[in-house]
Amino acid sequence: MNNKKYHFIAIGGVGMSGLAKYLLENGCEVSGSDVCDSKYVQKLKSIGAKVYIGHNADNVPNNAVVIASTAIRDTNPEIIRAKELGLPIYHRSDLLAEISREGKFFLGYSGTHGKTTTSGLSSYVLEKAGLKPSYVVGGIIPELDTNAHCQNGKYFAAELDESDGTITKYVPNICVINNLEADHLDFYKDGLKSILETFEKFISKMPDDGIVLVNYDCKNSMKLHSHKTMTFGLSDGADYVAKNIVFEEDYTKFDIYYKNEKLTDLKIIIKGKHNVYNSLAVFASLHQAGIDINVIKPHFATFTGMGRRFQKAGEFRGISLYDDYAHHPTEIKAALSSAGSFKNKNIIAVFQPHRYSRLKNLWNDFLSAFDNVDRVVVTDVYAASEDVIDGINSDKFTKELSEKISVPCEHMSGSMQEVAEQLFPTLKNGDVVIGLGAGTIISLNKELLKINNEVVEVAR
């Protein structure tokens, strides 16, 4: 790195903490601040970061590069101080782009859905294969228990976020585009058209010998035009095709064909058809990178999925609790399709809408997302710093949903603790509760387990 001292505003986020950890492992001095303590903050402190709780002008060192995310506003006291001191202020994407230019073979994973899983799976497989990769991803990789690592191997893998247009700053050697759909419509004012234009610009900057792996079965992704594109999918015609797919309760297996010839078979334990696509995309990217497939193949079968991607959170009295980051209609459908492997269970989806703008822009898509469930609970909207939009609320959404699907739908208002208190007495043996969303829904299962422990204590 050109600089040796960095200060992160909102250092506790999963993306920012990964970058901070990477710099610390690279011998840099790192400080930062966040509004509250967290496991990410504690981890960074344990490896040498100086972290302040609360944003304050005095936190900013007078000789550091300041890193901020899109969520940090110009009114933030640390941004104001950094400007007063004349310090360079980078968006987190600028820092990731700088890291990615440090001479390694750069594998990028992008798309509306699946980028955290694919970047995490790639990093995991490379790590387990002993190739000492460097990586920065947007979630905790199970078993490795980290979201970033700086090592001396040939490869650098990263999740490339398109939500704010900053994806055009990256120049990977190989890039996976899992799929493209309308999302982040607060930024992409012309919807899909704007998204496709951004990805065209991104691809055009890649080296001439770069490879873009595009999902053959996603009609939007296939609108991207470049001599650099290769395809993967479940349909004949793709360069990499998954065939003879067998879904078992504990694993999925399939054959991989490359250019119409069988290359190998693959076994995975992450659930759902979407994870066949994810695994195929990662396999294709590593194969195109020239890595021996026999070295990487066994490790696909031990990857248990990224944190908050259909992750088991606990169980009590025959009730199973799962948590999923799904906050877009397609992601919800994918998560609920994974629940299809539960036989003779009662599936309860607890959905926390994330952002008023997303709920408004994708209202009808959300109404069509709740298949394969026996009951839907909708919590209050998680605003994520947005202002309320008139006429867009969970109560109205729940009423429309109950008219559209033939299972019980109810709106439970209040904090996650209050939602858990309302939900708990209604649960019974054989229920599977799946929390869906990118906000405070993450604490729902913890609250349910806490209530159960209190009930057990009283019963003693």
C-alpha positions as CSV (number, residue, x, y, z in Angstrom):
1,M,0.0,0.0,0.0
2,N,1.2,3.5,-0.8
3,N,0.0,4.9,2.6
4,K,0.6,3.3,6.0
5,K,-2.0,5.1,8.1
6,Y,-5.8,4.8,7.6
7,H,-8.9,6.0,9.5
8,F,-12.2,4.4,8.8
9,I,-15.5,6.1,9.5
10,A,-18.1,3.4,10.3
11,I,-15.3,0.7,10.7
12,G,-17.7,-1.9,12.1
13,G,-19.6,-2.7,8.9
14,V,-18.9,-6.1,7.3
15,G,-17.3,-4.5,4.2
16,M,-15.3,-1.8,6.0
17,S,-14.0,-4.1,8.7
18,G,-12.8,-6.5,6.1
19,L,-10.7,-3.7,4.4
20,A,-9.4,-2.6,7.8
21,K,-8.3,-6.2,8.7
22,Y,-6.6,-6.5,5.3
23,L,-4.6,-3.3,5.9
24,L,-3.7,-4.4,9.4
25,E,-2.3,-7.7,8.1
26,N,-0.4,-5.7,5.5
27,G,1.4,-3.8,8.3
28,C,-0.6,-0.6,8.1
29,E,-1.7,1.5,11.1
30,V,-5.5,1.5,11.4
31,S,-8.0,3.5,13.5
32,G,-11.7,4.1,13.1
33,S,-15.0,4.8,14.7
34,D,-18.5,3.4,14.8
35,V,-21.8,4.2,16.5
36,C,-21.8,1.0,18.5
37,D,-19.6,-1.9,19.5
38,S,-19.8,-5.2,17.6
39,K,-18.0,-8.5,17.0
40,Y,-16.3,-6.9,14.0
41,V,-15.0,-4.0,16.1
42,Q,-13.8,-6.4,18.8
43,K,-12.0,-8.5,16.2
44,L,-10.2,-5.5,14.8
45,K,-9.2,-4.3,18.2
46,S,-7.7,-7.7,19.0
47,I,-5.4,-7.4,16.0
48,G,-4.3,-3.9,16.7
49,A,-6.8,-1.4,15.4
50,K,-7.7,1.7,17.6
51,V,-11.5,2.0,17.5
52,Y,-13.6,4.7,19.0
53,I,-17.4,4.3,19.8
54,G,-19.2,7.3,18.5
55,H,-18.3,9.7,15.7
56,N,-16.2,12.7,17.0
57,A,-13.9,15.1,15.2
58,D,-11.2,14.4,17.8
59,N,-11.0,10.7,16.6
60,V,-9.4,11.7,13.3
61,P,-5.6,11.5,13.2
62,N,-3.9,14.5,11.5
63,N,-1.9,12.4,9.0
64,A,-4.1,9.5,7.8
65,V,-6.1,8.6,4.7
66,V,-9.7,8.7,5.7
67,I,-12.0,5.9,4.4
68,A,-15.8,6.4,4.2
69,S,-18.7,4.5,2.7
70,T,-21.7,5.8,0.7
71,A,-23.7,5.9,3.9
72,I,-21.5,8.6,5.5
73,R,-22.8,12.1,5.0
74,D,-20.9,15.3,4.6
75,T,-22.3,16.5,7.9
76,N,-20.5,13.7,9.8
77,P,-18.1,15.5,12.3
78,E,-15.2,13.3,11.2
79,I,-15.6,14.1,7.5
80,I,-15.7,17.8,8.4
81,R,-12.5,17.5,10.5
82,A,-10.8,15.5,7.7
83,K,-11.6,18.2,5.2
84,E,-10.3,20.9,7.7
85,L,-7.0,19.0,7.9
86,G,-6.8,18.5,4.2
87,L,-6.7,14.8,4.4
88,P,-7.4,12.5,1.4
89,I,-10.9,11.0,1.7
90,Y,-11.4,7.7,-0.1
91,H,-14.7,5.9,-0.7
92,R,-14.2,2.3,0.4
93,S,-14.4,1.2,-3.2
94,D,-11.3,3.4,-3.9
95,L,-9.4,1.5,-1.3
96,L,-10.5,-1.9,-2.6
97,A,-9.5,-0.9,-6.1
98,E,-6.1,0.2,-4.8
99,I,-5.6,-3.1,-3.0
100,S,-6.7,-5.1,-6.1
101,R,-4.0,-3.4,-8.2
102,E,-1.1,-4.8,-6.2
103,G,0.0,-7.4,-8.7
104,K,-2.1,-10.4,-7.9
105,F,-4.4,-12.3,-10.2
106,F,-7.8,-10.6,-9.5
107,L,-11.0,-12.6,-9.3
108,G,-14.1,-10.4,-9.0
109,Y,-17.6,-11.6,-8.1
110,S,-20.6,-9.4,-8.9
111,G,-24.3,-9.3,-9.8
112,T,-27.6,-8.4,-8.1
113,H,-27.7,-11.7,-6.1
114,G,-25.1,-14.2,-5.1
115,K,-21.9,-12.1,-5.0
116,T,-21.2,-12.6,-1.3
117,T,-21.7,-16.4,-1.6
118,T,-19.6,-16.7,-4.8
119,S,-16.7,-14.5,-3.5
120,G,-16.8,-16.3,-0.2
121,L,-16.9,-19.8,-1.8
122,S,-14.0,-18.9,-4.1
123,S,-11.9,-17.6,-1.2
124,Y,-12.8,-20.7,0.9
125,V,-11.9,-23.2,-1.9
126,L,-8.6,-21.4,-2.7
127,E,-7.7,-21.3,1.1
128,K,-8.6,-24.9,1.7
129,A,-6.6,-25.9,-1.4
130,G,-3.5,-24.4,0.1
131,L,-3.1,-21.6,-2.5
132,K,-2.8,-18.8,0.2
133,P,-5.2,-16.4,-1.5
134,S,-5.9,-12.8,-0.4
135,Y,-9.6,-11.8,-0.2
136,V,-12.1,-9.2,0.9
137,V,-15.7,-10.3,0.9
138,G,-19.0,-9.0,2.3
139,G,-19.7,-11.7,4.9
140,I,-18.1,-14.0,7.3
141,I,-16.7,-17.2,5.7
142,P,-17.6,-20.2,7.9
143,E,-14.7,-22.2,9.3
144,L,-12.3,-19.5,8.3
145,D,-14.3,-17.2,10.6
146,T,-13.2,-14.0,8.7
147,N,-14.3,-11.7,5.9
148,A,-10.8,-10.8,4.7
149,H,-7.2,-12.0,4.7
150,C,-3.9,-10.7,3.2
151,Q,-1.5,-13.5,2.2
152,N,1.3,-14.0,-0.3
153,G,-0.4,-16.4,-2.8
154,K,-1.0,-15.5,-6.5
155,Y,-4.8,-14.9,-6.2
156,F,-6.9,-12.0,-4.9
157,A,-10.7,-12.6,-4.7
158,A,-13.2,-9.9,-3.9
159,E,-16.9,-9.1,-3.9
160,L,-17.7,-6.2,-6.2
161,D,-20.7,-4.2,-5.2
162,E,-22.8,-2.5,-7.9
163,S,-25.2,-0.7,-5.6
164,D,-23.7,2.8,-5.9
165,G,-22.0,2.5,-9.3
166,T,-18.5,2.2,-7.9
167,I,-18.0,-1.2,-9.6
168,T,-16.5,0.7,-12.6
169,K,-13.4,1.4,-10.5
170,Y,-12.3,-2.3,-10.5
171,V,-10.3,-4.0,-13.2
172,P,-10.4,-7.8,-12.5
173,N,-8.7,-10.5,-14.7
174,I,-11.7,-12.7,-14.4
175,C,-15.2,-11.5,-13.3
176,V,-18.4,-13.4,-12.6
177,I,-21.7,-11.7,-13.2
178,N,-24.2,-13.9,-11.4
179,N,-27.3,-12.2,-12.7
180,L,-28.7,-8.6,-13.2
181,E,-32.0,-7.3,-12.0
182,A,-33.6,-4.0,-11.1
183,D,-32.4,-3.0,-7.6
184,H,-30.9,0.0,-5.8
185,L,-33.4,2.1,-7.7
186,D,-32.6,5.0,-5.4
187,F,-29.3,5.2,-7.3
188,Y,-30.1,3.7,-10.7
189,K,-32.8,6.2,-11.7
190,D,-33.5,4.5,-15.1
191,G,-33.6,1.1,-13.5
192,L,-32.2,-1.9,-15.4
193,K,-31.1,0.4,-18.3
194,S,-28.8,2.3,-15.9
195,I,-27.5,-1.0,-14.4
196,L,-26.6,-2.5,-17.8
197,E,-24.8,0.8,-18.8
198,T,-22.8,0.6,-15.6
199,F,-21.8,-3.0,-16.2
200,E,-20.9,-2.3,-19.9
201,K,-18.6,0.5,-18.7
202,F,-17.1,-1.9,-16.1
203,I,-16.4,-4.7,-18.6
204,S,-14.9,-2.3,-21.2
205,K,-12.1,-1.4,-18.7
206,M,-11.1,-5.0,-18.2
207,P,-7.9,-6.2,-20.0
208,D,-8.3,-7.6,-23.5
209,D,-7.4,-11.1,-22.2
210,G,-9.8,-10.7,-19.3
211,I,-12.8,-13.0,-19.0
212,V,-16.4,-12.2,-18.0
213,L,-18.4,-15.2,-16.9
214,V,-22.1,-14.4,-17.4
215,N,-25.2,-16.4,-16.4
216,Y,-26.5,-17.9,-19.6
217,D,-30.0,-18.3,-18.1
218,C,-30.3,-14.7,-17.0
219,K,-31.7,-12.7,-20.0
220,N,-30.6,-9.4,-18.6
221,S,-27.0,-10.5,-18.1
222,M,-27.0,-11.9,-21.6
223,K,-27.6,-8.3,-22.9
224,L,-24.0,-7.5,-22.1
225,H,-21.9,-7.5,-25.2
226,S,-18.1,-8.2,-25.2
227,H,-15.6,-10.5,-26.8
228,K,-14.5,-11.2,-23.2
229,T,-17.7,-13.0,-22.2
230,M,-18.1,-16.7,-21.5
231,T,-21.2,-18.3,-20.1
232,F,-22.4,-20.7,-17.4
233,G,-25.8,-22.1,-16.7
234,L,-28.2,-25.0,-16.5
235,S,-29.2,-24.8,-20.2
236,D,-27.5,-26.4,-23.2
237,G,-25.6,-23.7,-25.1
238,A,-23.6,-22.3,-22.2
239,D,-19.8,-22.8,-22.1
240,Y,-20.1,-24.4,-18.6
241,V,-23.3,-26.4,-18.0
242,A,-24.5,-28.2,-14.8
243,K,-26.3,-31.4,-15.9
244,N,-27.9,-34.4,-14.1
245,I,-28.6,-32.4,-11.0
246,V,-29.7,-34.5,-8.0
247,F,-31.1,-32.7,-4.9
248,E,-30.8,-34.8,-1.8
249,E,-31.7,-33.6,1.7
250,D,-28.1,-33.2,2.8
251,Y,-26.3,-32.4,-0.4
252,T,-26.7,-31.7,-4.1
253,K,-24.6,-33.3,-6.9
254,F,-24.3,-32.6,-10.6
255,D,-22.0,-33.0,-13.6
256,I,-20.1,-30.1,-15.1
257,Y,-19.8,-30.0,-18.9
258,Y,-17.4,-27.6,-20.5
259,K,-17.7,-26.9,-24.3
260,N,-20.1,-29.9,-24.5
261,E,-17.7,-32.4,-22.9
262,K,-18.0,-33.7,-19.4
263,L,-15.3,-32.1,-17.3
264,T,-16.0,-33.5,-13.8
265,D,-18.8,-34.0,-11.3
266,L,-19.3,-31.8,-8.2
267,K,-20.9,-32.2,-4.8
268,I,-22.1,-29.3,-2.6
269,I,-23.9,-29.1,0.7
270,I,-25.4,-25.6,0.3
271,K,-29.1,-25.8,-0.5
272,G,-31.2,-24.7,-3.4
273,K,-31.0,-24.4,-7.2
274,H,-29.4,-20.9,-6.9
275,N,-26.4,-22.5,-5.2
276,V,-25.9,-24.8,-8.2
277,Y,-25.5,-21.6,-10.2
278,N,-23.2,-20.1,-7.6
279,S,-21.0,-23.2,-7.3
280,L,-20.8,-23.6,-11.1
281,A,-19.8,-19.9,-11.5
282,V,-17.0,-20.2,-9.0
283,F,-15.8,-23.5,-10.5
284,A,-15.8,-21.9,-14.0
285,S,-13.8,-18.9,-12.7
286,L,-11.1,-21.0,-11.0
287,H,-10.9,-23.3,-14.1
288,Q,-10.5,-20.3,-16.3
289,A,-7.8,-19.0,-13.9
290,G,-5.8,-22.2,-14.8
291,I,-6.1,-23.9,-11.4
292,D,-6.0,-27.7,-11.4
293,I,-9.6,-28.8,-10.8
294,N,-8.5,-31.9,-8.8
295,V,-6.9,-29.5,-6.3
296,I,-10.1,-27.5,-5.7
297,K,-12.9,-29.9,-6.3
298,P,-13.1,-31.7,-2.9
299,H,-13.5,-28.3,-1.0
300,F,-16.8,-27.4,-2.7
301,A,-18.4,-30.2,-0.7
302,T,-17.3,-28.8,2.7
303,F,-18.5,-25.2,2.2
304,T,-21.5,-24.6,4.5
305,G,-22.6,-21.2,3.2
306,M,-21.9,-17.7,4.1
307,G,-23.0,-16.1,7.4
308,R,-26.7,-15.0,7.1
309,R,-27.3,-17.1,3.9
310,F,-29.9,-19.6,5.1
311,Q,-27.9,-20.0,8.2
312,K,-29.1,-22.2,11.1
313,A,-29.4,-20.0,14.2
314,G,-30.6,-22.6,16.7
315,E,-33.5,-24.8,17.8
316,F,-35.7,-25.5,20.8
317,R,-38.6,-27.9,21.5
318,G,-38.5,-29.2,17.9
319,I,-38.6,-25.6,16.4
320,S,-35.8,-24.8,14.0
321,L,-34.6,-21.2,13.5
322,Y,-32.9,-19.9,10.3
323,D,-31.6,-16.5,9.3
324,D,-31.2,-15.1,5.8
325,Y,-30.0,-11.8,4.5
326,A,-32.6,-11.9,1.6
327,H,-34.0,-8.4,1.1
328,H,-34.9,-8.5,-2.6
329,P,-37.8,-10.5,-4.0
330,T,-35.6,-12.9,-6.0
331,E,-33.4,-13.5,-2.9
332,I,-36.5,-14.3,-0.8
333,K,-37.7,-16.7,-3.4
334,A,-34.3,-18.4,-3.4
335,A,-34.2,-18.6,0.4
336,L,-37.7,-20.1,0.6
337,S,-37.0,-22.6,-2.2
338,S,-34.1,-23.8,0.0
339,A,-36.7,-24.5,2.6
340,G,-38.3,-27.0,0.2
341,S,-35.9,-29.6,1.4
342,F,-37.7,-29.7,4.8
343,K,-40.2,-32.6,4.7
344,N,-43.4,-32.3,6.7
345,K,-42.4,-29.1,8.4
346,N,-44.4,-25.9,8.9
347,I,-42.4,-23.0,7.3
348,I,-42.9,-19.5,8.8
349,A,-41.3,-16.6,6.9
350,V,-40.6,-13.5,9.1
351,F,-39.9,-10.7,6.6
352,Q,-38.5,-7.3,7.6
353,P,-38.8,-5.0,4.5
354,H,-35.5,-3.1,4.1
355,R,-35.8,0.5,3.0
356,Y,-39.0,2.3,2.1
357,S,-37.7,3.0,-1.5
358,R,-37.1,-0.7,-2.2
359,L,-40.5,-1.8,-0.8
360,K,-42.1,0.9,-3.0
361,N,-40.2,0.2,-6.2
362,L,-40.5,-3.6,-6.0
363,W,-43.9,-3.8,-4.2
364,N,-45.6,-6.2,-6.7
365,D,-42.5,-8.4,-6.9
366,F,-42.4,-8.7,-3.1
367,L,-46.1,-9.7,-3.1
368,S,-45.2,-12.6,-5.4
369,A,-42.1,-13.7,-3.5
370,F,-43.6,-15.8,-0.7
371,D,-44.0,-19.3,-2.2
372,N,-43.4,-22.6,-0.3
373,V,-44.5,-21.2,3.1
374,D,-47.2,-21.9,5.6
375,R,-47.3,-18.5,7.3
376,V,-45.9,-15.0,6.7
377,V,-45.1,-12.5,9.5
378,V,-44.2,-9.0,8.3
379,T,-42.4,-6.7,10.7
380,D,-42.1,-2.9,10.5
381,V,-39.9,-1.5,7.7
382,Y,-36.2,-1.1,8.5
383,A,-35.6,2.4,7.2
384,A,-31.8,2.3,6.8
385,S,-31.6,6.1,7.3
386,E,-34.3,6.7,4.7
387,D,-37.3,9.0,5.3
388,V,-40.8,7.4,5.5
389,I,-42.6,7.3,2.2
390,D,-46.3,8.1,2.5
391,G,-48.6,5.1,1.8
392,I,-45.7,2.6,1.9
393,N,-45.8,0.6,5.1
394,S,-45.9,-3.0,6.5
395,D,-49.5,-2.9,7.5
396,K,-50.7,-2.1,4.0
397,F,-48.3,-4.6,2.5
398,T,-49.5,-7.4,4.8
399,K,-53.1,-6.8,3.9
400,E,-52.4,-7.0,0.2
401,L,-50.3,-10.1,0.7
402,S,-53.0,-11.9,2.6
403,E,-55.4,-11.2,-0.4
404,K,-52.8,-12.6,-2.8
405,I,-51.7,-15.9,-1.1
406,S,-53.8,-18.5,0.8
407,V,-51.7,-18.7,4.0
408,P,-52.0,-16.7,7.2
409,C,-50.3,-13.3,7.0
410,E,-49.9,-10.9,9.9
411,H,-48.1,-7.7,10.7
412,M,-46.2,-7.7,14.0
413,S,-45.1,-4.2,15.0
414,G,-42.4,-3.0,17.4
415,S,-38.8,-3.9,18.1
416,M,-37.4,-7.3,17.3
417,Q,-37.7,-8.2,21.0
418,E,-41.4,-7.2,20.8
419,V,-41.9,-9.2,17.6
420,A,-40.3,-12.3,19.3
421,E,-42.6,-11.9,22.3
422,Q,-45.6,-11.9,19.9
423,L,-44.3,-14.8,17.8
424,F,-43.0,-17.1,20.5
425,P,-46.4,-18.3,22.0
426,T,-47.6,-19.3,18.5
427,L,-44.7,-21.6,17.7
428,K,-45.0,-25.4,17.9
429,N,-43.0,-28.6,17.3
430,G,-42.2,-29.0,13.6
431,D,-42.1,-25.2,12.9
432,V,-39.2,-23.8,10.8
433,V,-38.8,-20.0,11.4
434,I,-36.9,-18.1,8.7
435,G,-35.9,-14.5,9.3
436,L,-35.6,-12.6,6.1
437,G,-34.0,-9.1,5.7
438,A,-30.9,-7.0,6.0
439,G,-31.8,-5.0,9.1
440,T,-32.4,-5.7,12.8
441,I,-34.2,-9.0,11.8
442,I,-30.7,-10.6,12.5
443,S,-31.6,-10.4,16.3
444,L,-35.0,-12.2,16.0
445,N,-33.7,-15.7,16.6
446,K,-31.5,-14.6,19.5
447,E,-34.6,-13.0,21.1
448,L,-36.6,-16.2,20.5
449,L,-33.9,-18.4,22.1
450,K,-33.7,-15.9,25.0
451,I,-37.4,-16.2,25.7
452,N,-37.2,-20.0,25.5
453,N,-34.4,-20.0,28.0
454,E,-36.4,-17.9,30.4
455,V,-39.4,-20.2,30.1
456,V,-37.2,-23.2,30.8
457,E,-35.7,-21.5,33.9
458,V,-39.2,-20.7,35.2
459,A,-40.2,-24.3,34.7
460,R,-37.4,-25.7,36.8
